[in-house]
């Protein structure tokens, strides 16, 4: 059986500015109905990649394909307006002098009746039909975003490119509008490439995450896999706070205050970082039976002193200073847990939730 053809495929895209590689050998495949998130810090090349796909920026090398057909290389180029690609940006870019209906219908082809029917259909789907004759300044930010979505969907694009489209919205509105947008895009069977620097947004929306850094995609996969099998220490830290304990390898083991950790494949003497997230730190009050005994999976308890504790809403964040070497360790605890500064506690960490990476010079 022949593999399904990707709706969007980019191969080995490169783009440099003043001899600096902004996008460096980026390749991606997105299937119909799939949402892929290009995730990374500001300046890593995400938006430049999007602009090349849209056709407003030319690549130095590499190719772009839609449904298996070449739309752009360094010689051949289909203009942006003929690529059947929709665009959504942080700035909704609605025309203030046009009505909501005219904004949604801008660029639509066909008879007046068919255009009106498409406009009404989309405004009904985003629950804004009552504003069809209104103007952008009469709408809230969330309503303007939904009009922008309707306008982008109006020509039935095969691909939707979204560059931080929700970052200008109030936090209370953002989750609902993201979910609503995702539902409509899935119904339309549109291939979506979403650019964001927010890990929570990527985890919430994406079928696949492509983690980008310094112009390259360093890791790609389902959100669960990217989160639980990070490629390096920086990948762990991008998604959440990360604790780091440094050790040296001897006999494929790394010795720490928390016990020994398996470090297969690293030669003796290699410096490694044991990396783990705050939610995987286990706290005991002391060794005298006030807390549950650690299991073998938790390793060796290590003595620590509370530096400060903060209540974060759904959880508490406690910072400790380790007796062993002064390392600061963060732990999160569900609900309210506010031990006083100076309190002595014993910490263990779940070995199955730790990552071992060679120290990068």
C-alpha positions as CSV (number, residue, x, y, z in Angstrom):
1,X,0.0,0.0,0.0
2,X,1.4,3.3,-1.0
3,X,2.0,5.9,1.7
4,X,-0.4,8.8,1.9
5,X,1.0,11.9,0.3
6,X,1.6,14.8,2.8
7,X,-0.5,17.9,2.3
8,X,2.6,20.0,3.0
9,X,6.2,18.9,2.7
10,X,9.3,21.1,3.0
11,X,12.7,19.6,2.2
12,X,16.0,21.0,3.4
13,X,15.0,24.6,3.6
14,X,17.8,27.1,4.2
15,X,17.8,30.9,4.6
16,X,20.6,33.1,5.7
17,X,20.9,36.8,6.4
18,X,24.3,38.5,6.4
19,X,25.9,35.1,6.3
20,X,24.0,33.9,9.4
21,X,21.9,30.8,8.9
22,X,18.4,31.7,10.2
23,X,16.8,28.5,8.9
24,X,19.3,25.7,8.5
25,X,18.2,22.5,6.7
26,X,14.6,22.3,7.9
27,X,12.4,19.5,6.7
28,X,8.8,18.8,7.7
29,X,5.8,16.7,6.6
30,X,2.2,17.6,7.5
31,X,-0.8,15.4,6.6
32,X,-4.3,16.6,5.9
33,X,-6.1,17.4,9.2
34,X,-2.9,17.3,11.1
35,X,-1.7,20.2,13.4
36,X,2.1,20.5,13.6
37,X,3.6,23.1,16.0
38,X,6.9,24.7,15.2
39,X,8.0,25.5,18.8
40,X,11.0,27.4,19.9
41,X,12.4,30.6,21.5
42,X,12.2,34.0,19.7
43,X,14.7,34.3,16.9
44,X,15.1,30.6,16.2
45,X,13.8,30.8,12.7
46,X,10.2,29.8,13.1
47,X,8.5,32.8,11.4
48,X,11.1,32.9,8.6
49,X,10.2,29.2,7.9
50,X,6.5,30.2,7.8
51,X,7.2,33.1,5.4
52,X,9.0,30.9,3.0
53,X,6.1,28.5,2.9
54,X,3.7,31.3,2.4
55,X,5.8,32.7,-0.5
56,X,6.6,36.1,1.0
57,X,10.2,35.1,1.6
58,X,12.5,33.1,-0.8
59,X,14.6,30.3,0.4
60,X,18.3,30.0,-0.5
61,X,17.9,26.3,-1.0
62,X,15.4,23.5,-0.5
63,X,12.0,22.8,-1.9
64,X,8.3,23.2,-0.9
65,X,5.6,20.8,-2.0
66,X,1.8,20.7,-1.6
67,X,0.0,17.4,-2.2
68,X,3.1,16.1,-3.8
69,X,3.5,18.9,-6.2
70,X,6.4,21.3,-6.2
71,X,5.3,24.9,-5.6
72,X,8.7,26.5,-4.9
73,X,12.4,25.9,-5.3
74,X,15.2,28.3,-6.1
75,X,14.1,28.6,-9.8
76,X,10.4,27.7,-10.0
77,X,8.0,29.6,-7.8
78,X,4.2,29.7,-7.6
79,X,3.1,33.1,-6.4
80,X,1.6,33.4,-2.9
81,X,-1.9,34.0,-4.0
82,X,-2.0,30.8,-6.0
83,X,-0.7,28.5,-3.3
84,X,-4.1,27.8,-1.5
85,X,-2.4,28.6,1.8
86,X,-4.2,30.5,4.5
87,X,-2.5,32.9,7.0
88,X,-3.3,33.9,10.5
89,X,-1.1,36.2,12.5
90,X,-1.0,37.8,16.0
91,X,-2.1,41.0,14.3
92,X,-5.6,40.1,13.0
93,X,-5.1,42.6,10.1
94,X,-8.8,43.2,9.6
95,X,-9.7,46.1,7.3
96,X,-11.3,48.7,9.6
97,X,-13.2,50.4,6.8
98,X,-14.8,47.1,5.7
99,X,-17.8,45.4,7.4
100,X,-17.4,42.0,9.0
101,X,-19.0,40.4,5.9
102,X,-16.6,42.2,3.5
103,X,-13.6,41.2,5.6
104,X,-14.5,37.6,5.6
105,X,-15.3,37.7,1.9
106,X,-12.2,39.6,0.9
107,X,-10.6,37.7,-2.0
108,X,-13.4,35.2,-2.4
109,X,-14.3,34.4,-6.0
110,X,-17.6,33.4,-7.5
111,X,-21.1,34.9,-7.7
112,X,-22.4,37.3,-5.2
113,X,-24.9,34.8,-3.9
114,X,-22.2,32.0,-3.5
115,X,-19.9,34.4,-1.7
116,X,-22.6,35.5,0.7
117,X,-23.5,31.9,1.5
118,X,-19.9,31.1,2.3
119,X,-19.6,34.2,4.5
120,X,-22.8,33.4,6.4
121,X,-21.7,29.7,6.8
122,X,-18.4,30.7,8.4
123,X,-19.7,33.4,10.6
124,X,-22.3,31.0,11.9
125,X,-19.6,28.5,12.7
126,X,-17.7,31.0,14.7
127,X,-20.9,32.3,16.3
128,X,-20.6,35.8,14.9
129,X,-23.4,35.8,12.3
130,X,-25.2,38.5,14.3
131,X,-22.2,40.9,13.6
132,X,-22.2,40.3,9.8
133,X,-23.0,44.0,9.1
134,X,-20.9,45.3,11.9
135,X,-17.3,46.7,11.8
136,X,-14.1,45.4,13.4
137,X,-13.9,48.3,16.0
138,X,-17.3,47.1,17.4
139,X,-15.8,43.7,18.2
140,X,-13.8,42.5,21.2
141,X,-10.3,41.0,20.6
142,X,-11.6,37.5,20.8
143,X,-14.4,38.3,18.3
144,X,-11.9,39.9,15.9
145,X,-9.7,36.8,16.1
146,X,-12.7,34.6,15.1
147,X,-13.4,37.0,12.1
148,X,-9.8,36.6,11.1
149,X,-10.2,32.8,11.3
150,X,-13.3,32.9,9.2
151,X,-11.6,35.1,6.6
152,X,-8.6,32.7,6.4
153,X,-10.9,29.8,6.0
154,X,-13.2,31.4,3.4
155,X,-11.2,30.3,0.3
156,X,-11.0,26.8,1.6
157,X,-7.2,26.7,1.9
158,X,-5.5,23.3,1.9
159,X,-2.9,24.6,4.4
160,X,-3.2,27.1,7.3
161,X,-0.1,28.9,8.6
162,X,-0.5,30.4,12.0
163,X,2.1,32.7,13.5
164,X,1.4,33.3,17.3
165,X,-2.3,34.0,16.5
166,X,-3.5,33.8,20.1
167,X,-0.8,35.7,21.9
168,X,-2.7,39.0,21.8
169,X,-5.7,37.5,23.6
170,X,-6.7,37.7,27.2
171,X,-5.7,34.5,29.1
172,X,-9.3,33.9,30.1
173,X,-10.3,33.8,26.4
174,X,-7.3,32.1,24.9
175,X,-8.0,28.5,25.8
176,X,-11.6,28.5,24.5
177,X,-10.7,30.3,21.3
178,X,-7.8,27.9,20.7
179,X,-10.0,24.9,21.1
180,X,-12.7,26.4,18.9
181,X,-10.2,27.2,16.2
182,X,-8.7,23.8,16.3
183,X,-12.1,22.1,16.0
184,X,-13.0,24.1,12.9
185,X,-9.6,23.5,11.2
186,X,-10.0,19.7,11.9
187,X,-13.5,19.7,10.4
188,X,-12.1,21.4,7.3
189,X,-9.3,18.7,7.0
190,X,-6.8,21.5,6.8
191,X,-3.1,20.9,7.4
192,X,-2.0,23.4,10.0
193,X,1.5,24.7,10.8
194,X,1.3,26.7,14.0
195,X,4.3,28.8,15.2
196,X,4.6,29.5,18.9
197,X,7.1,30.0,21.7
198,X,4.7,28.7,24.4
199,X,5.1,25.0,25.3
200,X,1.6,24.9,26.8
201,X,0.0,26.0,23.6
202,X,2.0,23.5,21.6
203,X,1.0,20.7,24.0
204,X,-2.6,21.7,23.9
205,X,-3.0,22.1,20.1
206,X,-0.5,20.0,18.3
207,X,-0.6,16.4,16.9
208,X,3.1,16.8,16.4
209,X,5.7,19.2,17.8
210,X,8.9,20.2,15.9
211,X,11.2,21.7,18.5
212,X,13.4,24.4,16.8
213,X,16.6,25.9,18.0
214,X,19.2,28.1,16.2
215,X,17.6,27.5,12.9
216,X,17.3,23.7,13.1
217,X,14.7,21.3,14.1
218,X,16.4,19.4,17.0
219,X,13.5,17.1,17.9
220,X,10.2,16.1,16.4
221,X,7.3,13.9,17.5
222,X,4.1,13.5,19.3
223,X,3.8,15.9,22.3
224,X,4.0,13.1,24.8
225,X,7.2,11.7,23.3
226,X,8.9,15.1,23.0
227,X,8.0,15.9,26.6
228,X,8.9,12.5,28.1
229,X,11.9,11.7,25.9
230,X,13.8,15.0,25.5
231,X,16.8,15.0,23.3
232,X,18.9,17.1,25.7
233,X,19.0,19.3,28.8
234,X,17.8,22.4,26.9
235,X,14.7,20.4,25.6
236,X,13.8,19.5,29.2
237,X,14.1,23.1,30.3
238,X,12.1,24.5,27.5
239,X,9.0,22.7,28.6
240,X,9.3,23.2,32.4
241,X,11.6,24.0,35.2
242,X,14.4,21.5,35.5
243,X,16.7,20.5,38.3
244,X,20.2,19.5,37.5
245,X,22.7,17.4,39.5
246,X,26.2,17.0,38.1
247,X,28.2,13.8,38.4
248,X,31.0,11.7,36.8
249,X,30.6,8.3,35.3
250,X,32.4,5.4,36.8
251,X,31.6,1.9,35.5
252,X,28.5,3.1,33.6
253,X,27.1,4.6,36.8
254,X,26.9,8.2,38.0
255,X,27.3,8.7,41.7
256,X,25.2,11.5,43.3
257,X,23.8,12.5,46.7
258,X,20.6,10.7,45.6
259,X,22.4,7.5,44.9
260,X,23.8,5.9,41.7
261,X,22.2,6.4,38.3
262,X,22.7,4.3,35.2
263,X,24.7,6.0,32.6
264,X,25.2,3.4,29.8
265,X,27.3,4.3,26.8
266,X,29.3,7.0,28.6
267,X,33.1,6.4,29.1
268,X,34.5,6.5,32.7
269,X,35.3,10.1,33.7
270,X,32.5,11.6,31.6
271,X,30.8,14.5,33.3
272,X,27.0,14.1,33.1
273,X,24.0,16.1,34.2
274,X,21.1,14.2,36.0
275,X,18.1,16.3,35.0
276,X,14.6,15.9,36.5
277,X,11.5,18.1,36.8
278,X,10.2,19.6,40.1
279,X,7.1,17.4,40.1
280,X,9.3,14.3,40.4
281,X,10.9,15.2,43.6
282,X,9.6,13.4,46.7
283,X,9.7,15.2,50.1
284,X,9.9,13.5,53.5
285,X,9.9,15.6,56.7
286,X,12.8,13.6,58.3
287,X,14.2,10.1,58.7
288,X,12.4,9.5,61.9
289,X,9.1,8.2,60.5
290,X,7.2,11.4,59.9
291,X,7.0,10.8,56.2
292,X,6.7,7.6,54.1
293,X,9.8,5.5,53.6
294,X,11.4,5.8,50.1
295,X,11.2,2.9,47.8
296,X,14.2,1.4,45.8
297,X,12.9,3.3,42.8
298,X,13.3,6.6,44.6
299,X,17.0,6.0,45.3
300,X,18.9,7.4,48.3
301,X,17.4,10.1,50.4
302,X,19.4,13.3,50.5
303,X,19.3,16.0,53.2
304,X,18.1,19.5,52.2
305,X,17.1,22.8,53.9
306,X,14.0,24.8,52.8
307,X,15.0,28.1,51.3
308,X,11.5,29.4,50.5
309,X,8.0,28.2,49.6
310,X,5.4,29.8,47.4
311,X,1.7,28.9,46.7
312,X,1.1,28.9,43.0
313,X,-2.7,28.3,42.9
314,X,-3.0,24.6,42.1
315,X,0.3,23.6,43.7
316,X,3.1,24.9,45.9
317,X,6.7,25.4,44.8
318,X,9.4,24.7,47.4
319,X,13.1,25.6,46.9
320,X,15.7,23.6,48.8
321,X,19.5,23.9,49.2
322,X,21.2,20.5,49.3
323,X,23.5,19.8,52.2
324,X,25.8,17.8,49.9
325,X,27.0,20.6,47.7
326,X,24.7,23.6,48.0
327,X,22.8,22.8,44.8
328,X,19.3,24.4,44.7
329,X,16.5,21.9,44.0
330,X,12.9,22.9,43.2
331,X,9.9,20.7,44.1
332,X,6.3,21.1,43.4
333,X,3.6,19.7,45.7
334,X,-0.2,19.6,45.0
335,X,-2.3,22.0,46.9
336,X,-1.0,24.1,49.9
337,X,2.4,23.1,51.3
338,X,4.3,26.0,52.9
339,X,7.2,24.8,55.1
340,X,9.1,27.5,56.9
341,X,12.6,28.5,55.7
342,X,15.3,26.6,57.5
343,X,13.2,23.4,57.9
344,X,15.3,20.3,57.3
345,X,13.8,17.7,55.0
346,X,14.9,14.6,53.0
347,X,14.5,14.4,49.3
348,X,14.4,11.5,46.8
349,X,13.8,11.6,43.1
350,X,12.1,9.1,40.8
351,X,14.8,7.3,38.8
352,X,12.4,6.5,36.0
353,X,11.7,10.2,35.5
354,X,15.4,11.3,35.4
355,X,17.4,12.0,32.2
356,X,21.1,11.6,31.9
357,X,22.9,13.9,29.4
358,X,26.6,14.5,28.8
359,X,27.7,17.9,30.0
360,X,28.1,20.2,27.0
361,X,31.2,22.4,27.1
